[in-house]
Amino acid sequence: MAATLAIVRNPTFHTHQRPLNKIFTAPSSLRLLNFAKMEGSEITEQIGEGLSAKKKIFVAGATGSTGKRIVEQLLAKGFSVKAGVRDLDKARTTLSSSNPSLQIVKADVTEGSDKLAEAIGDDSEAVVCATGFRPGWDLLAPWKVDNFGTVNLVEACRKRNVNRFILISSILVNGAAMGQLLNPAYIFLNVFGLTLVAKLQAEKYIRKSGINYTIIRPGGLRNDAPTGNIVMEPEDTLYEGSISRDLVAEAAVEALSYPEASYKVIEIVSRPDAPKRSYHDLFGSIRQQ
């Protein structure tokens, strides 16, 4: 399970440039450190027949609880998707591998930027990072995945001249600066190898990289269907609240289509009393930092 801020009832762990005018629209058919070596070093692809040669969206962590929803929603909108996964067998049962617009590739963010660049390829136009470490006894795991793994992805993007990057992070990553050191969620998540600190350092790297980024910090993640409407706030604002993974995936997908989402860090939760707002208005309401 990926380590991210989770709701209490069912804990689930999960240089500044001006925006480009390029907008992603759905096609009609459509090193830093090598800490861990996973099984299978080669990149394996499974390509459905008739796969579009048009540009694709690369999703890292595509079989995770949030990542698979991102893949599904991208496909539903007509995008071609390249799903980066560690476990090909799991991917075959988790993702719609028969979809001709879906390509599944072996990609482990802990194995360095060269292999990731090979997986991303020349046909990917944007990268969505929905990775997260699996809680265990390895207290370096959050740094291997959520910090250095994310850095590896950014470097891989540079090698492939991919200039659009969406990161799924978490609220409270900067909890110390927010005065939230005693927030139970901040304490709980940082017990696992300072998870939120690792995520924050990765965010800082992205923001200094020059890549066109959108960093999405969701509240506690729920697996149930969406309820209420999205509340979107600037960075270091929200310290409580939850949101369906479906809405997180939706925000990530929509960020690809709106230049208003470029070079921004946003925090999202959902609330039943929140007004319904368009993504154009939501992204536009957040000022660049």
C-alpha positions in Angstrom: 0.0 0.0 0.0 1.3 3.4 -0.8 2.0 5.7 2.1 -0.1 8.8 1.9 -2.3 10.7 4.3 -5.2 8.4 5.2 -8.5 8.8 7.0 -8.6 7.4 10.5 -11.5 5.0 10.0 -9.6 3.0 7.4 -5.9 3.9 7.3 -4.5 3.6 3.8 -0.9 4.7 3.1 -0.1 6.1 -0.1 13.2 27.3 -11.6 10.3 28.8 -11.9 9.2 29.4 -15.4 6.1 30.8 -17.0 3.5 28.3 -18.1 3.7 27.0 -21.7 0.8 27.6 -23.9 0.7 24.0 -24.9 -2.5 22.2 -23.7 -3.0 18.5 -23.5 -6.1 17.4 -25.2 -7.5 13.9 -25.5 -6.7 12.4 -28.9 -9.5 11.0 -30.8 -8.2 7.4 -30.9 -5.9 7.0 -29.1 20.0 8.6 -10.7 19.8 10.0 -8.2 20.7 6.8 -6.2 20.0 3.2 -7.1 18.9 1.9 -3.7 17.0 -1.2 -4.5 17.1 -3.8 -7.3 13.8 -5.3 -8.1 13.4 -8.6 -10.0 13.6 -8.3 -13.8 15.9 -5.7 -15.2 14.6 -5.6 -18.7 11.7 -3.5 -19.9 8.9 -5.6 -21.1 6.0 -4.2 -23.1 2.6 -5.6 -23.8 1.0 -3.6 -26.6 -2.6 -4.1 -27.7 -3.2 -4.4 -31.4 -3.9 -1.1 -33.1 -2.2 0.9 -30.4 -2.1 4.6 -31.5 1.3 6.0 -32.4 0.2 9.3 -31.0 1.8 10.8 -27.8 1.0 9.0 -24.6 0.7 9.8 -20.9 3.1 7.8 -18.8 1.7 6.8 -15.4 4.2 5.7 -12.7 2.7 3.5 -10.0 -0.1 2.5 -12.4 -1.3 -0.5 -10.4 -1.6 1.4 -7.1 -5.0 2.3 -5.6 -4.8 5.9 -7.0 -2.6 5.1 -10.1 -5.0 2.6 -11.6 -7.8 5.1 -11.3 -5.7 7.6 -13.1 -5.1 5.1 -15.9 -8.8 4.3 -16.1 -9.8 7.9 -16.3 -7.2 8.8 -18.9 -8.4 5.9 -21.1 -12.0 7.0 -20.6 -11.1 10.5 -21.9 -9.5 9.0 -25.0 -5.8 9.4 -24.0 -3.3 6.7 -24.9 -1.6 5.5 -21.7 1.8 3.9 -21.0 1.4 2.3 -17.5 4.7 2.0 -15.6 4.6 -1.0 -13.2 6.9 -3.0 -11.1 4.9 -6.2 -11.3 3.7 -7.2 -14.8 1.6 -10.1 -13.6 -0.3 -7.8 -11.2 -0.7 -5.3 -14.0 -2.3 -7.9 -16.2 -5.0 -8.6 -13.6 -5.4 -5.0 -12.4 -5.5 -3.0 -15.7 -7.5 -3.4 -18.8 -4.6 -4.9 -20.8 -6.8 -5.7 -23.7 -7.4 -2.0 -24.3 -5.5 -1.0 -27.5 -4.8 2.4 -26.1 -3.0 1.0 -23.1 0.7 -0.1 -23.1 2.1 -1.8 -20.0 5.9 -1.4 -19.3 8.2 -2.6 -16.6 9.3 0.5 -14.6 10.7 0.7 -11.1 11.5 4.2 -9.9 14.2 3.0 -7.5 16.3 1.6 -10.4 17.6 4.9 -11.7 16.7 7.4 -14.4 18.3 5.6 -17.3 15.9 2.7 -17.1 13.0 5.0 -16.4 13.9 7.0 -19.5 13.9 3.8 -21.5 10.4 3.0 -20.2 9.0 6.5 -20.8 10.3 6.4 -24.4 10.1 9.0 -27.1 6.3 8.7 -27.4 5.3 10.0 -23.9 4.3 13.6 -23.7 3.6 13.9 -19.9 4.3 11.9 -16.8 2.0 11.3 -13.8 3.7 10.1 -10.7 1.3 8.1 -8.4 4.0 6.0 -6.7 4.2 5.3 -2.9 6.3 3.1 -0.7 5.0 -0.1 0.9 5.1 0.2 4.7 7.5 -2.4 6.3 10.6 -2.7 8.4 12.8 -0.8 5.9 12.8 2.8 7.2 14.6 4.0 4.1 11.7 2.9 1.9 10.0 6.3 1.8 13.2 7.9 0.7 13.9 5.2 -1.9 10.5 5.7 -3.5 8.9 9.0 -2.5 12.1 11.0 -2.6 14.8 9.5 -4.8 12.3 7.6 -6.9 10.5 10.8 -7.8 13.8 12.5 -8.5 14.7 9.7 -10.9 11.4 10.2 -12.7 12.1 13.9 -13.2 15.6 13.2 -14.5 14.2 10.6 -16.8 11.8 13.3 -18.1 14.7 15.5 -18.8 16.5 12.8 -20.8 13.3 12.3 -22.9 12.5 16.0 -23.2 9.2 15.5 -21.4 8.2 18.8 -19.9 4.9 18.0 -18.1 4.9 16.4 -14.7 2.0 15.7 -12.3 2.9 14.5 -8.8 0.4 13.0 -6.3 1.8 14.0 -2.9 -0.1 14.7 0.4 -1.4 17.5 2.6 0.8 18.1 5.7 4.0 17.4 3.9 5.1 20.8 5.2 3.4 20.3 8.5 6.3 21.5 10.6 6.2 24.9 8.9 2.4 25.0 9.3 2.6 24.5 13.1 1.2 21.0 12.8 4.0 19.0 14.5 1.5 17.6 17.0 -1.2 16.8 14.4 -1.9 13.0 14.8 -1.8 12.5 11.0 1.6 14.2 10.7 3.0 12.2 13.5 1.6 8.9 12.3 2.8 9.2 8.7 6.3 10.3 9.7 6.7 7.2 11.9 7.3 5.3 8.7 10.7 6.7 7.9 9.7 10.4 7.8 7.4 9.8 4.9 6.1 13.4 4.6 9.6 14.8 4.9 10.7 12.6 2.0 7.8 13.8 -0.1 8.5 17.4 0.7 12.1 17.1 -0.4 11.0 15.6 -3.7 8.5 18.4 -4.2 11.3 20.9 -3.7 13.4 19.2 -6.3 10.6 19.2 -8.8 10.0 22.9 -8.3 13.7 23.8 -8.9 13.9 21.5 -12.0 12.4 23.8 -14.5 9.8 21.2 -15.6 6.2 22.2 -16.0 4.7 20.7 -12.8 1.5 20.4 -10.9 1.8 19.0 -7.4 -1.4 17.7 -6.0 -1.7 17.2 -2.3 -4.8 15.3 -1.4 -6.2 14.8 2.1 -7.0 11.4 3.6 -7.6 9.0 0.8 -10.9 7.0 0.6 -11.6 4.1 -1.6 -15.3 4.7 -1.8 -17.2 6.6 -4.4 -16.9 10.4 -4.4 -19.1 12.4 -2.1 -19.4 16.2 -2.0 -17.4 18.6 -4.2 -13.7 19.4 -4.4 -12.2 22.1 -2.2 -9.0 23.3 -3.7 -6.6 25.4 -1.7 -3.0 26.8 -2.0 -0.1 24.9 -0.5 0.3 24.6 3.3 -3.4 25.4 3.9 -5.2 22.2 4.6 -4.4 20.1 7.7 -7.5 17.8 7.8 -10.1 16.4 5.6 -10.5 13.5 3.2 -11.2 12.8 -0.5 -12.1 9.9 -2.7 -9.3 8.5 -4.8 -11.5 8.9 -7.8 -11.6 12.6 -7.3 -7.8 12.7 -6.9 -7.4 10.9 -10.2 -9.9 13.2 -11.8 -7.9 16.3 -10.6 -4.7 14.7 -12.0 -6.2 14.1 -15.4 -7.8 17.5 -15.6 -4.5 19.2 -14.7 -3.2 17.9 -18.1 -5.8 20.0 -20.0 -5.6 23.3 -18.2 -2.7 25.7 -18.4 -4.0 27.3 -15.2 -2.7 24.2 -13.4 0.9 24.7 -14.5 3.7 25.5 -11.9 1.3 25.1 -9.0 1.0 23.2 -5.7 -2.6 22.5 -4.9 -4.3 20.9 -1.9 -7.6 19.1 -2.2 -10.3 17.5 -0.1 -14.0 17.1 -0.6 -16.8 18.5 1.4 -20.6 17.9 1.1 -21.3 21.6 1.5 -18.7 22.8 -1.0 -20.1 24.5 -4.1 -19.6 22.8 -7.5 -16.9 24.5 -9.4 -15.2 23.9 -12.8 -11.6 22.9 -12.9 -10.9 26.0 -14.9 -12.1 28.0 -11.9 -10.4 25.7 -9.3 -7.0 25.8 -10.9 -7.3 29.4 -11.8 -8.0 30.3 -8.1 -4.6 29.1 -7.0 -1.7 31.6 -7.5 1.7 30.5 -8.6 4.4 30.6 -5.9 
